[in-house]
Amino acid sequence: MSRRHRPPTAPDRHLMAHLRNTVWGPAEFVGLPPWWLTAKGLLAGCLAAAAITGSALAGAWYGLPVLADGEGGLVCAAGVTLYLWALRAGRALVGTVAVLAVCLALLAPHAAVDLVLAARGRVAPALVTSVERAPGTASGKRRYLCSVSRRDGVPLEVRVWRGCGRSTRPGDALAVVYDSEGRVPPQGVAPGAARSGSLPELGGLAAALAAGCLVAVVRSYRLSPATGTAGPP
């Protein structure tokens, strides 16, 4: 015999609605969201992305280790997460924005170094002193690390991987780009490759963070006087 499913009772419907509002946000509007709410969400996302990337760029440009290493970006990531939490946005969306913001804060220092070297870097040859194969990358590509020294014999403190390959041998010349002011570490230059580095990934993460903040803010909108206001702040 087949069972007849009973329709959910009123308490069950209220519980499901409460869970849905808590996880994804209530989004208590009909049709398109109000323009000011969309602008508010977009502004929050753009400010968060700009603060995270801008702090890393300022740290690399002016030689401020606290900002250049990403600590400032992590503080900005925590700030936008707390802002969405205070708005009582959907918890799933708050978590998504937090993950995107932290990823952006961790990637921004590398992209900032690429930007500084692209702006004021000077390319000069260096001599390879040793070659070592690095562990496999996430994409499965083999990467080699070269220890290099300047023409005057002074070794560089960092090893470079751009331009360093399986055929590279000690004594070979390797192109290295230096910061003219010495505030960021030098990097190798791959022949025929643009020095864009991690900039495409940075732009994608920044756009995703702005979109995540926009959705979270829009879906946090409440009409009920007990849980929020119906008009713009």
N, C-alpha and C positions, 0 to 999 in steps of 0.2 A: 504494500500500500504506500502511496506517495503522501508525504506530509505537505500540508498547506502552510506556506510561510506567512506568519503574521506580520502585518505592517509594524514598523517601529513605533514604540510608544512615545509620548511627548517627552518624558525624561531622556529617552535614548536619542531623540532628535536634538534636544538641547545639548547633550553631551557631545554628539558628533559635531555639531556646529561650533561648540566651544573648542574642541580639539583642532578643527579646521582653522578657526580664527587664530589660535595660538601658534600653529605650525606655519601657516602661510599668510596670516594677516586677514583682517575682516574685509577690507576693500568695500566699505559701505557706501557705494555710489552706483548710480545707474548710467550705463553708457560709458562714454569716455571720461577719464578722471579730470577734475578741474585743472585749468591751465596753471594756476599758481602752485598746485600740488606737484605737477610734473616739473615745473621750474625749480621747486624746492628740492626734489629728488635729484635732478640733474646737477644742480649747484653743489649739493652735498657730495655727489660722486666725483665731480670734476675737482672740487677743492681737496678731497682726500687723495686723489691720484696726483694732483699737482704738489701737495705737501710732501708726499712720500718720495716722489722722484726729485722734487726740488731740493729737499734736505740732503739727499745723497749727492746731487750735483754740486751744491754749495760746499759740502764737505770735501769733495774731490778737488774742486776748483781752488779753494782757499786753504787746503791742507788741514782740515779740522777732523781728526780721527773719529771723534764721537759721531759725527754725521756721516763721514765717509764710509765707516764700517757698517752702517745700516741701523744703528740704535735709534737715531731720530725717526727713521721710517717706521720702525716697530712701534714707537710711541704714537705716531700718527695713525697707524693701523688700529691700535687699541682705542684711540680717540673716536674714530668713526664707528667702531663696533659698539662702544658705550653709547654713542649718540643714537644709533638705531635701537639699541636696547631700551634707552629712555623713551623713545617714541612708541615702544611696545610693538615693534614690527614683528612679522612672523619669524619664529625662532629658526626655521630652516633657512630663511633668507639672510638673517643675521649671521648664521654660521657660514653660509656661502660667501658673504662679503668679507667676513673675518679671514677666511682661508685665502681669498684673492688678495686681500690687503697685505697679509703676511708674505705671500709669494712675491708680490710686487716689491715689498720692502727688502727681501733677500736678493732679488735680481737687480734692483736699482743701483747698488754700488758698482757692479760690473759694467753696467751700461754707462754710468757716470764716468768711469775711467776711459771707456771708449770715446765718449764725447770730448773729454779734456784732451786726449791724445789727438783726436781729429782736428781740434781747434788750434792747439799750439804745439803739437808733436813735431819732432825732427827725426828723420830717418837717417841712421848711420850704420855702417857695417860693424859686426862683432865677430869674434872668432869662437868657434865651437870648441869647448874643452872636453865634453863628455856627452854621450847620448844614452838615454835610459828609456825603456818602454814602460809607459804608464799602464795602470789597470784599464780594462775595457770600459768604454763609456756606455751610457744607457742605450745608445743607438747601435751598439755592437762594433763601432769603428775603433781601430787601434790608434792610439795616440802616443806620440813620442815626446819626451822632454829633453831639451838641450840646455846644458850649463854653458854659459858663454862669458867671455871677457872682452873688455874694450881693447882697442888697438894698443893702448899703453900698458896692457897686461893686467889692469885692475878687474877682478871678477865681479860680475853682477850678482846681487844677493838673491835674485829670483831666476827661476828656470822658465824658458819660453817654449811654447808648443806650436805656435803659428810659424809655419815655414820649416819646422823640424819634422823630418820624415824618416822612413826606414833607410833611405839611401844616404842620409846625412852622416858624416864622419868627423871625428875630431880634427881640427885644423881647417875645416871648411868655413867660409864666410857666410854669415847669416844676417839679413837685414833686421834691424831692431829699431823701433820707434821710441824716442825718449820724450819725456815732458821737459820743455825748455826751462821750467821753474823747479823741476825735481819734486813735485808734490804727489805724483802718482807713479807707480812702478812701471818700468818699461815693458813692452810687449814685442813679440816677434811679428813679422809682416809676411803673410803668405803671398807668394808670387802670383800676380794677376788677380788677387782677391780684394774686394772692397773692405775697408775697415769699419763695417757696420756693426760687427760684434753681436751683442745681444739686444740691439735697438729694436728690431722687429718684434721680438718676444715681449720687450718692455711695452711697446705700443699696444699690442694685443691684450696684455694683462691690464693696462690702464683703462682701455676701452671696456673690458669685461667688468672691472671694478665700478666704473661709472654707471654701466647698465644695471649691475646688481643693486647699487644704492638707489637708483631710480625706481626699480621695481619694489624694493623694500619700503621706501618712503610712500609710494603711491598706495601700496596694499595696506599700509598702517592706518589709513584714513578711517575715522569712526564718526558716526552721526549721533550715537547715544550720548546724552549729556553726562551720564555717569562715568563714561570711559574716555571721553574726548570732546572736542569742539567741532562744530560743523563748518566753521569759516576759517579763512586764512589767519595765521598768527599775526 
